[in-house]
Amino acid sequence: IKYMDKVYDIIIIGAGLGGLTAGAFLSKAGKKVLVVEKNNIIGGRCSSRTWDGFRFDVGADYFAKSMLKTFARLNKDVALRPLGFSVKSFNKGKVMTIPPGLHLIKELSEFGMSKKEIAGFGLRMMKEIVFKSYSKRYKTNDRVIDEVTDNDILRNILNIGAFFSGSLPHKMPSYWFNLLFGRTYGYDFPFYPLDGAQRIPDLLSEVIKENGGEVRTNISVERIHIEKNKAVGVKTTGEEIEADIVISNSGIQDTIFNLMKGKGLSAEFKNRVKKYKPGLLMNSIFTAFKTNAGIISGVHLYCYFPPDIREMFARLHNGKIPEEPMFSVSVPDAVTGATTEHCYTGTIKFITPRGEKRKDIILKEAERVIDMVDRVIPDFTKSLIYKKVVTSEDYEDEIGFESCIAPVAESIEYKKTGHTMPLKGLYCVGATVLPNGGCTASSVESGKRCAEEILIKTQ
């Protein structure tokens, strides 16, 4: 292989949060870093797009407070300008607000729970979150939920993790309970950046560039070069680039089976990774609506639950459209106070089975979901002035990545591998490797941990 003159210590494939975080810490420590991204916008599943003058988040819209500590280490926490927000969860005509507070007593009483039941629920939640007793007693997330409450409405709402992972509730590992309701990453008190989701990858890129690194877009990597069981560089569409270390943020399965063709890896390791299953498919309806719709200031996310969330996910995993869907509506303008042309923008998300390829069926489901939004935002349909449906079939072309909720839907049937690959000089970061969570916070954490390990090894 004929390389260009060696310029970089580290090449990072993919400008998602994992890759950018690794690049930010490594460049800050003095390493010469190059990040290459196949799309024209960085951030991956944490980025924004503008259509017809309206800006929308196209992936993540829920961020954990632990990320603020990471940005503080990069001296960018103030620039992030985080804003706290609330989530409203609707089920059977009842509403629960997250984060919890005194309002929860009134809300749970409307679920039909007595003061004694509410107090017992609070104590059991505290026991599971603080002492993490679930990790020893239960294998699955839904068993933990059954332990803390027997109230059907509350059990439905606490199973919200399935929506964020794309996995069956009874196959989600028990640690998901603490991920969503505890303090693993800080999703108990979420935040949203004042300038939108795109601000997060942009600040990480800023750190890389301030420290002499590069972030290049519209560059696809065709191959990771392996010599003598060591990663030595990459082949892009335009050149060969050498580096001491290669970090892939392209997903562990894509990295191993497409970029490496399995070279230098044991059959046991490859078979382990083959077992990983992606989550269900997410579809988005990007909307703009008049400010006279009934949104609540400070509430960024509205979640609608069907009567039986477990039955709904069972149907989805069996390849069927649910009788009644679950959906979410994110309205960042309600948190930031921004409006465009006296309108709010909001993104409606709903799930379809992985095997559903007929776009007409998905579009029909989109119209059904739009008609249901009035149940969580009064007068929404009357106030609607713009909509753009991006189905799971369109995501790759329209936005640049597959629409799956999680590239690896965490399951009791397998454990994700760590970021260190069984080859010298090769690492993976992002939601497809440890730490657990499959979310923005875990992706950032994977990048940070990877950078720390590399710095220890190379000092």
Order of alpha helices (4+ residues) and beta strands (2+ residues): beta-alpha-beta-beta-beta-alpha-alpha-beta-beta-beta-alpha-alpha-alpha-alpha-alpha-alpha-alpha-beta-alpha-beta-beta-beta-beta-beta-alpha-beta-beta-alpha-beta-alpha-beta-alpha-alpha-beta-alpha-beta-alpha
